[in-house]
Amino acid sequence: MKSPNVGREVKTPLKDEVARRRFSQELECNFSVIAPAGVGKTSAIVDRVVNIVQIDDKRQGTGLKPLAIVTYTRKAARDMEVRSRNALLQQGARPESLVRLSQAFFGTIHSFCLDLIRAEGHFLGLSSAIEIANNHSSLWLQFIRDNDQVIDIMEGNNLDGFRRHSEVGKVIELAREWRGSGPTNKTLEPLPKPDLTPLLNFVPHGRTKKGVEEGKAILHRWEKLFEGNQSYLPLPRFSKGGREFQALWNQAFLPLRTWLENFGMEAVKQVARDYRDYRVSRGLLTYDDLVYFAILLLAHPVAGPRLRSRAYNIILDEAQDTDRDQFRVLLGLTRSGNTKGEWLNGEGPPPEPGRFCMVGDPQQSIYSSRADLPTYLDIHRRFVEHGVGEGLNFSVTFRCDRRIVDAVNHCFPAILKDCYGQVGFERLTARPDAGPGQVIRCRLRPTEALQPDRDVEASSMAEARSLAAWLQSIGTEGLGIKEWAEVAVLCPRRRWLSTLSSVFEEVGLKAVLQSNEEICGDSPAVAWLTALVVIMAEPENSFEIVGVLREIFGVSDHDLARYVEERHSYVDNEFHPVRICDPIMGEGQVIEVLNSLVKIRSDVGSLPLYELLASLVEKTKLRQRLSVLPGYPKELVMATLDALLEEVADWEEQGHSLTAVAALLRNRFQEEVQDVEGSSDQISLITCHKAKGLEWNVVILPFLFRKINFFSDPYPRIVRAPQKRSSRMILFREEDLGESQKQLDRNRMQECERLLYVATTRARQSLVLVDSSAFYENGPTGRGFSFGELLRILPGEENHPIWNSMPWDPKLQSSDLELPTDALGAKELVDRFDPSVVSEAAGVASCFVRRVTPSSLAVAGGASLHREESDLAALPSFPEMFVIQQRQDGIDYGNWWHQMMETNHWKEDIEEWTLHFNKSLTFCPDPNRGRIEVELFRNSPLVQALLSPELKITTEVPILWKNKKGIAYEGFIDLVAWNEKRRNWLVVDWKTDQTKVNAVTKLMNAYGSQLKAYAESLMGLSPETTVDVLLYSTVLGKPLTLCSDK
């Protein structure tokens, strides 16, 4: 399994060469690029990034700092950053270009919003130390427990009426995942009383009389209860009496049902708002919160202009998977500084030229639950029609060989028709050096008679056995490949893959079932082990302990609530009753589990780190608990757990404590799952969704004629109102959908059509479509549709002739391969190969430059904090922040001080400095401390030195220098002052550590290596100069000379 290899050289000009060149070179234009499967969109984005970083400094001003490449996954962001850096190196770019590239943002929309919030969130009262809420379920339960009156949100008797006719608990649960915003309406009309007169006076006709009388009896009973004191009285349901009677029934209860829907929606919105406030008060935000607050920042009268004035240059990847609010953030940042309103809503000017580009493919929009395809298409249209930017189309695919491209081009115009809300089809063009490829119709037949009363699982099991037998008979050679790892079997549903996995294992075909998790925390092995380690390190962390009791030990919410309620009555209120510090007196499941955890913590506490975790896994029976979880492949879960334990062994060798490991595991929680690489004899079994962005030499699509069923969502539920994309409504039963049901069904089908496109375009050389229609003839039908139906290959449909013309067996042999022109001289090249170069190559193969940031050489608590670049993302902005990262106020203060010094007008006089310092104090997280330390600084000898007219002062100076040991120092120096007359560099590093006892010694021990690295780098970059390095302690109010070298 590999990501697309789209960087190959193709000498023949591409059909879409002009569009590619324009996108990479016309940097003053906005573009919306349609990039179908395998066309090399990543390479195109990298080309544009490389060209941006290499334009002259005068054009860019402060460099590349405002460039942001926003991707759908962190993995894609890392790939783009690495490829951009490699491209610059291959082109012999100057070090300055590499430094400018390091200033660019590569990451997801949520990471981008988090950066905005940490920088400007104080305008909204948000801390810069905000964290992502990982355990959403436990947080919600704690919110409910801490807010007894969570649903008392409306005035008057309306709440009582709502409680009487609906299940309030289920409605409030919807607020947990509510993503909307906007004001709530507390002025709803009083609860209406249904007018049942037309129904009770209805005169039945013919055969409907019995049903009508039955309905009237129900109405009489319901009306009596309505007038009485019945505490819970849901709206009556009735489906008899004929069409006319049913219409009157719906009309009679429509006002009450509409009122309940409106009230329920308002309740959800207000509880969701209270829940968000609760998260903020605990310093936690969800991913949706990040986008929400980023939008508020853009609308803020001070923060909005500040953010827009940065003049971000944004490139958005996978635009079709972006929702409306995310577009609001990205588009809002690329408009002029003083702009008001939102362009998406038709307010104000559009993004400025050259500041917003997006690359996407509507055909690959397969995540409707979190994306907004209509908004994306609307933005693309407005770009083109209103002159905001230009639309470009890439068509040459570097992935699929010719016959696969031909099959896609023949079949999908009948599927993606650009009507009824479905997107249009974009034709593909095979690359000039593409091989012939093949599309096979693998026709399977049952090996034994199928039972007439069989269920769909029996049919699928029979198909899986036949497919396994076919693969064994044909082998890798018959498919034209060398090993099974070149094969992937794709299905639209993960549980279908489990059938294949069990059958393949049964017959001896080795296969790996790819994980369906997107982040590490989705794996129960990661989530459960992390939670256990956290509570061992933090025995009073009631939030995590409750999660362990619920998820791992199966303690019910009822038992937990009852225990907490009872304990609160006589336990000291200084601590939460859910803790594992000391044994607890009493009986019951909660106390039993808590005491077992107390004992485990006592037993393992003194063990070495790896033994501690291994013992913890054993004593909690974690392996046994994980192995019986439904829906998770046992071998995959166990492999994940073992890999984590092996990594803990490495952390132990590095000297990490249990607390540090808990923090490392928490950080790992949000990392993306790395794809499991199969060995040379393993076939990949993977869902069509998970396969997006990947490719294989051979792709097999089984179960073409098995129905893809969609189970009804539980009610009540929130749905998008028909024809009103931005509004939502709450429904209490399926019948309330009415005509909307048809639209929802159509949307599901259209998304599956696009999923089929994604699946068929994963193959490089061979696409195998399994004709298993015989397994599902005369069997159960059920609701839903199959890939075969969506492909339009049934008799009489558009693609049936193509289906009939497909070969039944693989015919691609080595003699049939058409070699590209570039390969004809390969033998001559081999003949001229000089073996003597092998030893020379081996000698330099391991000479890789090791990147070290000087700030990573800081020391905390006597232990070296040397870190590689992969660790840096998890650390605070400045080195002393790591030393005191458990004290959040210190982090906020340190960031404030560095920001104040970075933005000071150093060329001006002391009066201007003082004005700047006083203005900055307005935003200081600790004003009293700030005033004292600013005054100390103004009176310090350093100020007098920096006021010298002989000095040229620059802040946040980037450095990149490699020493003779192969170590490259890369980072930023807080302040550098150059004295041309003396040929001297003065380096100043700000430190806000609150250290007073033995301060000089402690600061020298902690930061000496860091500052010496600065000095070494500057001397290496300018050998004929001298360097003086000062550490300025804000607490001491004076500079410390830590080193002075020539």
Residue pairs with C-beta under 8 A, 6 or more apart in sequence:
1 485
1 488
1 514
1 675
1 677
1 678
1 684
1 686
1 694
1 696
2 694
2 695
2 696
3 79
3 693
3 694
3 695
4 38
4 40
4 42
4 398
4 399
4 693
4 694
4 695
5 398
6 38
6 39
6 40
6 42
6 43
6 398
6 399
7 40
7 43
7 83
8 398
9 822
10 398
10 431
10 432
10 433
11 432
11 822
12 432
12 433
14 20
14 396
14 431
14 432
15 395
15 396
15 429
16 39
16 393
16 394
16 395
16 396
16 429
19 33
19 392
19 393
19 394
20 44
20 47
20 394
22 29
22 31
22 390
22 392
23 31
23 33
23 44
23 47
23 48
23 357
23 392
24 44
24 47
24 48
24 51
25 51
27 48
27 51
27 52
27 55
27 354
28 353
28 354
29 353
29 354
29 389
29 390
30 351
30 353
30 354
30 355
30 356
30 357
30 383
30 388
30 389
30 390
31 357
31 358
31 389
31 390
31 391
31 392
32 319
32 357
32 358
32 360
32 379
32 380
32 383
32 384
32 389
32 390
32 391
32 392
33 41
33 44
33 357
33 358
33 359
33 360
33 391
33 392
33 393
33 394
34 360
34 361
34 362
34 380
34 391
34 392
34 393
34 394
34 426
35 41
35 44
35 359
35 360
35 361
35 394
36 361
36 363
36 364
36 394
36 395
36 397
36 426
36 428
36 761
37 361
37 363
37 364
37 397
37 399
37 400
37 428
37 757
37 758
37 761
37 762
38 397
38 398
38 399
38 400
38 428
38 695
38 761
39 394
39 395
39 396
39 397
39 398
39 428
40 394
40 396
40 398
41 317
41 359
41 394
42 76
42 79
42 80
42 83
42 317
43 83
44 359
44 394
45 69
45 80
45 315
45 317
45 359
46 80
46 83
46 84
46 87
47 87
48 315
48 357
49 67
49 69
49 80
49 84
49 101
49 104
49 315
50 84
50 87
50 88
50 91
52 64
52 67
52 313
53 64
53 67
53 84
53 88
53 93
53 97
53 100
53 101
53 104
54 88
54 91
54 93
54 97
57 63
57 96
60 100
63 99
63 100
63 103
64 100
64 101
64 103
64 104
65 103
65 104
65 310
66 310
66 311
66 312
66 313
67 103
67 104
67 105
67 312
67 313
67 315
68 104
68 105
68 112
68 312
68 313
68 314
68 315
69 77
69 80
69 81
69 104
69 105
69 106
69 107
69 314
69 315
69 317
70 105
70 107
70 108
70 109
70 112
70 314
70 315
70 316
70 317
70 330
71 77
71 80
71 106
71 107
71 108
71 317
71 318
72 108
72 317
72 318
72 321
73 108
73 518
73 672
74 107
74 108
74 111
74 671
74 672
75 672
76 317
76 318
76 693
77 106
77 107
77 108
78 106
80 106
80 317
81 101
81 104
81 106
84 101
85 98
85 101
88 97
88 98
88 101
89 98
95 960
98 960
99 958
99 959
99 960
99 970
102 958
102 970
103 958
105 111
105 112
105 115
109 291
109 322
109 326
109 329
109 330
110 287
110 290
110 291
112 329
113 290
113 291
113 293
113 294
113 329
114 130
114 132
114 290
116 294
116 297
116 307
116 329
117 124
117 126
117 128
117 130
117 285
117 290
117 293
117 294
117 297
118 128
118 129
118 130
119 128
120 297
120 300
120 303
120 306
120 307
121 127
121 128
121 130
121 293
121 297
122 128
122 923
122 925
123 297
123 300
123 302
123 303
124 293
124 296
124 297
124 300
124 303
126 280
126 293
127 283
127 888
127 892
128 891
128 892
128 895
129 283
129 888
129 891
129 892
130 283
130 284
130 285
131 283
131 284
131 285
132 284
132 285
132 286
132 287
132 670
133 139
133 279
133 284
133 285
133 286
134 521
134 666
134 669
134 670
135 531
135 543
135 544
135 547
136 176
136 286
137 547
137 550
138 543
138 544
138 546
138 547
138 550
139 279
139 282
139 284
139 543
140 176
140 275
141 546
141 550
141 557
142 543
142 546
143 150
143 275
143 278
144 150
145 561
145 564
146 278
147 274
147 278
150 172
150 271
150 274
151 159
151 168
151 172
151 267
151 271
152 159
153 159
153 184
153 266
153 267
153 270
153 271
154 162
154 186
154 188
154 263
154 266
154 267
155 186
156 190
157 190
157 191
158 188
158 190
158 191
158 263
161 190
161 191
162 168
162 191
162 260
162 263
162 264
162 267
163 232
164 230
164 231
164 232
164 233
165 233
165 234
165 235
165 256
165 260
166 234
166 260
166 264
166 716
166 732
167 716
168 267
170 714
170 715
170 716
171 264
171 267
171 268
171 716
171 730
172 267
172 268
172 271
174 268
174 716
174 717
174 718
174 730
175 267
175 268
175 269
175 271
175 272
175 275
176 272
176 275
178 268
178 269
178 272
178 718
179 288
179 325
180 269
180 272
180 728
181 292
181 295
182 269
184 266
184 269
184 270
184 273
185 262
185 266
186 266
188 259
188 262
188 263
188 266
189 259
191 256
191 259
192 255
192 256
192 259
193 226
193 256
194 226
194 252
194 253
194 255
194 256
195 252
196 219
196 223
196 252
198 248
198 251
198 252
199 215
199 216
199 219
199 245
199 248
199 249
199 252
200 216
200 219
200 220
202 212
202 216
202 241
202 244
202 245
202 248
204 211
204 212
204 213
204 241
204 242
204 245
205 242
208 240
208 241
208 242
208 245
210 240
211 240
211 241
211 242
211 245
212 240
212 241
212 242
212 245
214 238
214 240
214 241
215 238
215 240
215 241
215 245
215 249
218 236
218 238
219 236
222 233
222 236
225 233
226 233
235 253
235 256
235 257
235 260
235 732
236 253
237 733
237 735
238 246
238 249
239 246
241 249
257 732
257 736
260 732
261 729
261 730
261 731
261 732
261 736
264 716
264 730
264 732
265 718
265 728
265 729
265 730
268 718
268 730
276 289
276 292
279 285
279 286
279 289
280 289
283 888
285 293
291 325
291 326
291 329
292 325
294 329
295 325
295 328
295 329
295 332
297 303
297 304
297 307
298 304
298 307
298 308
298 328
298 329
298 332
298 333
304 332
305 337
305 338
307 333
308 332
308 333
308 335
308 336
308 337
308 338
308 339
309 337
310 333
311 352
311 355
312 333
312 334
312 355
313 334
313 354
313 355
314 330
314 333
314 334
314 355
314 356
314 357
315 357
315 358
315 359
316 322
316 330
316 356
316 357
316 358
316 359
316 360
317 358
317 359
317 360
318 359
318 360
319 358
319 359
319 360
319 376
320 360
320 361
320 362
320 364
320 365
320 371
320 373
320 376
321 360
321 365
321 367
321 370
321 371
322 330
322 358
322 360
322 371
322 372
322 375
322 376
323 370
323 371
323 372
323 375
324 344
324 372
324 375
324 726
327 344
327 372
327 375
327 376
327 379
328 342
328 344
330 356
331 342
331 343
331 344
331 350
331 351
331 356
331 379
332 342
332 343
334 351
334 352
334 355
334 356
335 343
335 348
335 349
335 350
335 351
335 352
336 349
336 352
339 348
339 349
340 347
340 348
341 347
341 348
342 348
343 349
343 350
343 351
344 375
344 379
350 382
350 386
350 388
351 388
351 389
356 389
357 389
358 379
358 380
360 376
361 426
362 373
362 376
362 377
362 423
362 424
362 754
363 412
363 416
363 423
363 425
363 426
363 754
363 757
363 758
364 692
364 754
364 757
364 758
365 371
365 373
365 376
365 423
365 751
365 754
366 688
366 689
366 692
366 751
366 754
366 755
366 758
367 689
368 747
368 751
372 725
373 423
374 421
374 725
375 725
377 423
380 391
382 388
383 389
383 390
383 391
384 390
384 391
393 426
395 426
395 427
395 428
395 429
396 428
396 429
396 430
396 431
397 405
397 428
397 429
397 430
397 431
397 761
398 431
399 695
399 761
399 762
399 763
399 764
400 408
400 428
400 430
400 434
400 437
400 761
400 763
400 764
401 430
401 434
401 435
401 436
401 437
401 438
401 764
401 765
402 430
402 434
402 435
402 436
402 437
403 436
403 437
403 438
403 439
404 437
404 438
404 439
404 760
404 761
404 763
404 765
404 766
404 767
405 428
405 429
405 430
405 434
405 437
407 439
407 760
407 767
407 802
407 806
408 428
408 757
408 760
408 761
409 427
409 428
410 799
410 802
411 760
411 791
411 792
411 799
411 802
412 425
412 757
413 425
414 792
414 797
414 798
414 799
415 425
415 753
415 756
415 757
415 790
415 791
415 792
416 422
416 423
416 424
416 425
416 753
416 754
416 757
417 424
417 425
418 424
418 425
420 746
420 750
421 746
421 747
421 750
422 750
422 753
423 754
428 761
432 820
433 820
433 821
433 822
435 765
435 817
435 818
436 812
436 816
436 817
436 818
437 763
437 764
437 765
437 766
437 767
437 812
438 765
438 766
438 767
438 807
438 810
438 811
438 812
439 766
439 767
439 769
439 806
439 807
440 766
440 767
440 768
440 769
440 806
440 807
440 808
440 809
440 810
441 769
441 771
441 803
441 806
441 807
441 808
442 467
442 470
442 700
442 768
442 769
442 770
442 771
442 808
443 771
443 808
444 463
444 466
444 467
444 470
444 770
444 771
444 772
444 774
444 775
445 466
445 774
446 462
446 466
446 774
446 775
447 462
447 465
447 466
447 469
448 462
450 458
450 459
450 462
450 775
450 779
451 458
452 778
454 779
454 780
455 780
456 706
456 707
456 776
456 779
456 780
456 782
457 499
459 706
459 775
459 776
459 779
460 496
460 499
460 703
460 706
460 775
461 499
461 503
462 775
463 702
463 703
463 706
463 770
463 772
463 775
464 499
464 500
464 503
464 504
464 702
465 503
465 507
466 772
466 775
467 500
467 700
467 702
467 770
467 772
468 500
468 503
468 504
468 506
468 507
468 509
469 507
471 509
471 683
472 507
472 508
472 509
474 810
476 482
476 483
476 484
476 486
478 810
479 487
479 698
479 766
479 810
480 697
480 698
480 765
480 766
480 810
480 812
480 813
480 814
481 487
481 697
481 698
481 765
483 680
483 681
484 509
484 510
484 511
484 678
484 680
484 681
484 682
484 683
485 677
485 678
485 679
485 680
485 681
485 682
485 683
485 684
486 696
486 697
486 698
487 683
487 684
487 696
487 697
487 698
487 699
487 700
488 683
488 684
488 685
488 686
488 691
488 694
488 696
488 698
488 699
488 700
488 762
489 497
489 500
489 511
489 683
489 684
489 685
489 686
489 699
489 700
489 701
489 702
490 686
490 687
490 688
490 691
490 699
490 700
490 701
490 759
490 762
491 497
491 500
491 685
491 687
491 688
491 701
491 702
491 703
492 687
492 688
492 708
492 752
492 755
492 759
492 787
493 687
493 708
494 516
494 631
494 687
495 631
496 702
496 703
496 706
497 513
497 685
497 686
497 687
498 513
498 633
500 511
500 685
500 702
501 511
501 513
501 633
501 685
504 510
504 511
504 683
504 685
505 511
509 683
510 679
510 681
510 682
510 683
511 678
511 682
511 683
511 684
511 685
512 676
512 678
512 682
512 683
512 684
512 685
513 633
513 636
513 685
513 686
514 675
514 676
514 684
514 685
514 686
514 687
514 690
515 523
515 636
515 673
515 675
515 676
516 687
516 690
517 523
517 673
518 672
518 673
519 669
519 670
519 671
519 672
519 673
520 526
520 668
520 669
520 670
520 671
520 672
520 673
521 527
521 530
521 669
521 670
522 673
523 632
523 637
523 640
523 673
524 626
524 629
524 632
524 637
525 626
525 637
525 638
525 640
525 641
525 644
526 640
526 644
526 665
526 668
526 669
527 551
527 669
528 548
528 551
528 552
528 622
528 625
528 626
529 613
529 617
529 622
529 641
529 644
529 665
530 662
530 665
530 666
530 668
530 669
531 544
531 547
531 548
531 551
531 552
532 548
532 552
532 616
532 620
532 622
533 613
533 616
533 658
533 661
533 662
533 665
534 541
534 544
534 662
534 665
534 666
535 541
535 544
535 545
535 548
535 580
535 597
535 601
536 600
536 601
536 604
536 605
536 612
536 616
536 658
536 662
537 658
537 659
537 661
537 662
538 544
538 659
538 662
539 579
539 580
539 581
539 601
540 575
540 576
540 579
540 581
542 576
542 577
542 578
542 579
545 578
545 579
545 580
545 594
545 597
546 560
546 578
548 597
549 555
549 560
549 578
549 590
549 593
549 594
550 556
550 557
550 560
552 620
552 622
552 625
553 593
555 589
555 590
555 593
559 588
559 589
559 590
560 578
560 590
563 577
563 578
563 588
563 590
563 591
564 577
564 578
567 577
568 577
571 577
578 594
579 594
580 594
580 597
580 598
580 601
581 598
582 598
583 595
583 598
583 599
584 591
584 594
584 595
584 598
585 591
600 616
600 619
600 620
603 615
603 619
604 611
604 612
604 615
604 616
604 619
605 612
607 615
608 652
609 648
609 651
609 652
609 656
609 657
609 658
609 661
610 645
610 648
610 649
610 652
612 658
613 645
613 648
613 661
614 645
616 622
617 623
617 641
617 645
622 641
623 638
623 641
626 632
626 634
626 637
626 638
626 641
627 634
627 637
627 638
629 637
636 676
639 676
644 665
648 661
651 660
651 661
651 664
655 863
656 664
667 874
675 694
678 684
684 696
686 694
688 755
688 756
688 758
688 759
689 755
689 758
691 758
691 759
691 762
692 758
694 762
695 762
695 763
695 764
696 762
696 763
696 764
697 763
697 764
697 765
697 766
698 763
698 765
698 766
698 767
698 768
699 759
699 760
699 762
699 763
699 766
699 767
699 768
700 768
700 770
701 759
701 760
701 767
701 768
701 769
701 770
701 787
702 770
702 772
703 770
703 772
703 786
703 787
704 769
704 770
704 771
704 772
704 773
704 786
704 787
704 788
704 791
705 772
705 773
705 775
705 776
705 786
705 787
705 788
706 772
706 776
706 786
707 781
707 782
707 783
707 784
707 785
707 786
708 752
708 784
708 785
708 786
708 787
709 782
709 783
709 784
710 748
710 783
710 784
712 734
715 731
715 732
715 733
715 734
716 730
716 731
716 732
717 730
717 731
718 728
718 729
718 730
718 731
719 728
719 729
719 731
719 737
719 740
719 744
720 727
720 728
721 727
721 728
721 729
721 740
722 739
722 740
722 743
731 737
734 741
737 744
749 785
749 790
752 785
752 787
752 790
753 790
756 787
756 790
756 791
759 787
760 767
765 812
766 810
766 812
769 806
773 788
776 786
788 794
791 799
791 803
792 798
792 799
792 800
793 799
793 800
793 802
793 803
794 800
847 966
848 966
849 962
849 966
849 967
849 968
850 868
850 966
850 967
850 968
851 868
851 869
851 968
851 970
852 866
852 868
852 967
852 968
852 969
852 970
852 1013
853 867
853 869
853 872
853 969
853 970
853 971
854 959
854 969
854 971
854 1010
854 1011
854 1013
854 1014
854 1017
855 878
855 879
855 971
855 1010
856 865
856 866
856 867
856 868
856 871
856 872
856 879
857 864
857 865
857 866
857 1009
857 1010
857 1013
858 865
858 879
858 880
858 882
858 883
858 1006
858 1007
858 1009
858 1010
859 865
859 1005
859 1006
859 1007
859 1009
860 882
860 883
860 1006
861 883
865 879
865 882
867 875
875 881
875 882
876 882
876 885
876 891
876 894
876 895
877 894
877 895
877 898
878 894
878 895
878 898
878 990
879 1007
879 1010
880 894
880 991
880 992
880 993
880 1006
880 1007
881 890
881 891
881 894
881 895
883 993
883 1006
884 890
884 891
884 894
884 993
884 994
885 891
889 925
889 926
890 992
890 994
892 925
892 926
893 924
893 925
893 926
893 929
893 930
893 992
894 992
896 920
896 923
896 924
896 925
896 930
897 930
897 933
897 990
897 992
897 1034
898 974
898 990
899 920
900 916
900 917
900 920
901 955
901 974
901 975
901 990
902 955
902 956
902 974
903 916
903 920
903 955
904 913
904 916
904 917
904 955
905 912
905 913
905 916
906 913
906 946
906 953
906 955
907 953
909 947
910 938
910 943
910 947
913 938
913 943
914 938
917 934
917 937
917 938
920 930
921 927
921 930
921 931
921 934
924 930
933 1034
933 1035
933 1037
936 1034
936 1036
936 1037
936 1038
937 943
937 1032
937 1034
937 1037
939 1037
940 1032
940 1037
940 1038
940 1039
941 1038
941 1039
942 988
942 1030
942 1032
942 1038
942 1039
945 951
945 986
946 953
946 977
946 988
948 979
950 979
950 980
950 981
950 982
951 977
951 978
951 979
951 986
952 977
952 978
952 980
953 975
953 976
953 977
954 975
954 976
954 977
954 978
955 974
955 975
955 976
956 972
956 973
956 974
957 972
957 973
957 975
957 976
958 970
958 971
958 972
959 969
959 970
959 971
959 972
959 973
959 1014
959 1017
959 1018
959 1021
960 968
960 969
960 970
961 968
961 969
961 1016
961 1017
961 1020
961 1021
962 968
962 969
963 969
963 1016
963 1020
969 1013
969 1016
969 1017
973 987
973 989
973 1014
974 988
974 989
974 990
975 987
975 988
975 989
975 990
976 985
976 986
976 987
976 988
976 1018
977 985
977 986
977 988
978 984
978 985
978 986
979 985
979 986
982 1026
983 1024
983 1025
983 1026
984 1025
984 1026
984 1027
984 1028
985 1018
985 1022
985 1025
985 1026
985 1027
985 1028
986 1028
986 1030
987 1011
987 1014
987 1015
987 1018
987 1027
987 1028
987 1029
987 1030
988 1030
988 1031
988 1032
988 1039
989 1007
989 1010
989 1011
989 1014
989 1029
989 1030
989 1031
989 1032
990 1032
990 1034
991 1003
991 1007
991 1031
991 1032
991 1033
991 1034
992 1034
992 1035
993 1002
993 1003
993 1006
993 1033
993 1035
994 1035
995 1002
995 1003
995 1033
995 1035
996 1035
996 1036
999 1033
999 1035
999 1036
1000 1040
1003 1031
1003 1033
1003 1040
1003 1042
1004 1040
1004 1042
1007 1031
1007 1042
1008 1042
1008 1043
1011 1029
1011 1031
1011 1042
1011 1043
1012 1029
1012 1042
1012 1043
1012 1045
1014 1027
1014 1029
1015 1027
1015 1029
1015 1043
1015 1045
1016 1045
1018 1025
1018 1027
1019 1025
1019 1027
1019 1045
1019 1046
1026 1044
1026 1045
1026 1046
1027 1044
1027 1045
1027 1046
1028 1041
1028 1044
1029 1041
1029 1042
1029 1043
1029 1044
1030 1039
1030 1040
1030 1041
1030 1042
1031 1039
1031 1040
1031 1042
1032 1038
1032 1039
1032 1040
1033 1039
1033 1040
